[in-house]
């Protein structure tokens, strides 16, 4: 209890006039109003412990579950990823001549992107899918005309089908029309005594990079408030307790900053030349969501619409995973609505499903308990482990902007549970790294993974100002390798 100041009351009696103050705006108002407060002779019943009405308020731990943290000593991190081994394209073709239009070749992983050079060579066999109107025809063909040098690889290529003179000789293909064609190389076919294959195919090199951002925060308290005791027993997220309010504020600031370390690299966006953020106000970094949207799989909201074909929608995702790395074990981090949609989908396909319930607790006895949720499941050749992602549900994080949103909403992500082998220049050897990991700036001179320092005149004085300032800083970025194996649910 704070020291009381005594004064002579209007009735001539000595009356206490105490105010227990912690910090400005953070105290119990017990002023005398209508017979209440300290001006009355009755002692109120006080609950000293702070009520934890929001439970655990931290929303971090996602990256700690699925990734790792490693130091770096540069302004950016660069990594390369292998291209596809086999040659495949999407393009447009003249069905009458079999000539594929110059400059129409597209990457099968980015069919809506810019045109690319091709490396088709004469004598190669391809399997082509030709689409005209509602007809889709698959034909084996041979490349009979292609650039004689890779330097002219943005030119045309001519196909001839094995079974017909031209593509439009097939009854379902329109005569001499422009059609969409997808093709991949199956091998080659040369006659006796002919020259060998012209040119050679060089491996495709794909390089990606990201750069760290500097994240800062600060807490401050005056010297007087540091030495002032309060009546509220604090309970902070960082394990602090007692009757000194500044301990709670400092601990909450630290836990909030630790959450920022995760949110910054999840929601981070690389700075665009058309954006208004410029100069020293921010450099931008590629976050998890942006990396998946740019280089990974994106699923629309149809998978969680509650329709009877939800399982068929999920099977479409499996087919996409087959086209990518086909990593067997995957983790699903979902918001509440998506998690329940998965439960409903699995319950409908479960052999033990009965009248909308799924038995699974206490020896599977329906008389003792019902388990209406699923933690993991296997579909096809894939294993999935799912959990709620608090970040997507919390009212003070993504849950706030997700609610009611039609554009930009994130319902969950699929993260492969695996590692990739890369060459680490610092260690001088190949090491295994998670597909998803954090790089932070560190050297022998300074470790910026999670820095904190205290300035001011409280404790060991570093300045003349009568306050304590606690500073926090980190410099980090997220590396999303093989993003084609990730999926974001919109």
PyMOL commands that set and color helices and strands:
alter all, ss='L'
color gray80, all
select helices_A, chain A and resi 62-66+150-152+167-169+223-226+245-267+279-281+288-295+301-304+310-323+336-349+390-393+398-402+483-485
alter helices_A, ss='H'
color red, helices_A
select strands_A, chain A and resi 6-8+14-16+69-72+77-82+88-94+99-100+106-107+124-132+135-146+157-161+178-188+205-210+213-222+234-235+241-242+297-299+329-334+353-354+357-358+376-379+382-388+412-416+419-424+429-434+436-441+451-456+467-480+487-489
alter strands_A, ss='S'
color yellow, strands_A
deselect
rebuild
show_as cartoon
